[in-house]
Structure formats: structure tokens, C-alpha cells
Amino acid sequence: MSDDWDTVTKIGSKTGGGSSQRETVVRGKGAINQAQRSGAIIGTEKKFATGNPANKSGSEGQRLTKVDRADDIIAPNKVPAEIGQNIRNRRSKEGPYKMTQAQLAQKVNAPAKDIQTLESGDAIKNQALLNKVARVLKISPKTGLPLDDK
């Protein structure tokens, strides 16, 4: 009986190395089934942090953690109204950037409805769309202010 408490079967990760033989790393369905048949205690751990920096989502993961822990409903991040106003002003002003919402939508390869909601300030923040619009209109994606007036 006391032997069951001293042995732990660890699945899917490497052992840390150490002098005690308490954890066993098992890979594969057959080895898991064998451990279950023998009556060993099986624990699984999921790896959350990987070594691949391309999958890092920045602060979005922190926001999702906040959403998970909150009891009330948290509204998604929206594009600030001043950015939408600056996009509308830049697009409607006479000059090389004067175009309709449909023309801008065609240039950024997005539906015209997305441009409309972006300008009205009702759009959920989509940084990829903001970057495309900023590139076409030559404005800052963070503030919506023109870059070539400097």
C-alpha cells in the first residue's frame, strides 16, 4: 500500500533528473493503458508555455485570464472613437486620400461594413484591419493622425 503513495506516473513531460525514482515519464497510449491496468496513479500535466516565440500573443493572454476570472461580462476592446473620426476625416478630405468607404474597403480587401463600423467607433478592435487602413491612408494605426503632415 505505501508503495502506491511513493510512485507517480507522469505523462508527457521530461523528468527533472534527480536521485529519487518517484516519477515515470510515459509516452504513448499503450504505456498509459499498461499503467492504468497495473493500478498506478496517473497524473497529466498540460504544457502551456512553449519555446516557440511565434505563438506569443502578448497581452491578449492576460486579458483572457482576466475574462476567465471575472464573474461579470467583460466587453471586448473597441476601436477608440477618435481613431474612427480621424480615419473619416482623412478619407473625406480633398487630396490623394479622398475615397468612399467602399473604395477604401476594396483597397484593404475588407467588407465596406467593416470600414463603416470602424469609423463609427462600434468596431471590435482588429489590429490587422487598422494596420491595412493606416497603410492605405498613411496615418498612424495607434492615433489615426496623418503621418505625412509632419
For each residue, the residues with C-beta under 8 A, 3 or more apart:
1: 4 5
2: 5 6
3: 6 7
4: 1 7 39 40 41
5: 1 2
6: 2 3 22
7: 3 4 22 24 40 41
8: 22 23 24 41 43
9: 23 24 26 35 40 41 42 43
10: 13 15 23 24 25 26 43 45
11: 25 26 27 32 42 43 44 45
12: 25 26 27 44 45 47
13: 10 25 45 47
14: 25
15: 10 18 23 24 25
16:
17:
18: 15
19:
20:
21:
22: 6 7 8
23: 8 9 10 15
24: 7 8 9 10 15 35
25: 10 11 12 13 14 15
26: 9 10 11 12 31 32 35
27: 11 12 31
28: 31 32
29: 32 33
30: 33 34
31: 26 27 28 34 35
32: 11 26 28 29 35 36 42
33: 29 30 36 37
34: 30 31 37 38
35: 9 24 26 31 32 38 40 42
36: 32 33 39 40 42
37: 33 34
38: 34 35
39: 4 36
40: 4 7 9 35 36
41: 4 7 8 9
42: 9 11 32 35 36
43: 8 9 10 11
44: 11 12
45: 10 11 12 13
46:
47: 12 13 50
48:
49:
50: 47 55
51:
52: 55
53: 56
54:
55: 50 52
56: 53
57: 60 61
58: 61
59: 62 63
60: 57 63 64
61: 57 58 64 65
62: 59 65 66
63: 59 60 66 67 77
64: 60 61 67 68
65: 61 62 68 69
66: 62 63 69 70 74
67: 63 64 70 74
68: 64 65
69: 65 66
70: 66 67 74
71:
72:
73:
74: 66 67 70
75: 78
76: 124 125
77: 63 124 125
78: 75 121 122 123 124 125
79: 83 84 118 121 123 124 125 126 130
80: 83 84 121
81: 84 85 121
82: 85 86 143 144
83: 79 80 86 87 121 130 142 143 144
84: 79 80 81 87 88 118 119 120 121 123 144
85: 81 82 88 89 119 121 144
86: 82 83 89 90 139 143 144 145
87: 83 84 90 91 118 119 133 137 139 144
88: 84 85 91 92 119
89: 85 86 92 93
90: 86 87 93 97 137 139 144 146
91: 87 88 97 98 99 100 101 104 119 137
92: 88 89 98
93: 89 90 97 98
94: 98
95: 98
96:
97: 90 91 93 136 137 138
98: 91 92 93 94 95
99: 91 103 104 107
100: 91 103 104
101: 91 104 105 112 115 116 119
102: 105 106 112 115
103: 99 100 106 107
104: 91 99 100 101 107 108 115 133 136 137
105: 101 102 108 110 111 112 114 115
106: 102 103 109
107: 99 103 104 136
108: 104 105 115 129 132 133 136
109: 106 132
110: 105 114 115 129 132
111: 105 114 115
112: 101 102 105 115 116
113: 116 117
114: 105 110 111 117 118 123 126 129
115: 101 102 104 105 108 110 111 112 118 119 133
116: 101 112 113 119 120
117: 113 114 120 122 123
118: 79 84 87 114 115 123 129 130 133
119: 84 85 87 88 91 101 115 116
120: 84 116 117 123
121: 78 79 80 81 83 84 85
122: 78 117
123: 78 79 84 114 117 118 120 126 129
124: 76 77 78 79
125: 76 77 78 79 130
126: 79 114 123 129 130
127: 130 131 141
128: 131 132
129: 108 110 114 118 123 126 132 133
130: 79 83 118 125 126 127 133 134 141
131: 127 128 134 135 141
132: 108 109 110 128 129 135 136
133: 87 104 108 115 118 129 130 136 137 139 141
134: 130 131 137 138 139 140 141 144
135: 131 132 138
136: 97 104 107 108 132 133
137: 87 90 91 97 104 133 134 146
138: 97 134 135 146 147 148
139: 86 87 90 133 134 143 144 145 146 147
140: 134 143 144 145 146 147
141: 127 130 131 133 134 144
142: 83
143: 82 83 86 139 140
144: 82 83 84 85 86 87 90 134 139 140 141
145: 86 139 140 149
146: 90 137 138 139 140 149 150
147: 138 139 140 150
148: 138
149: 145 146
150: 146 147
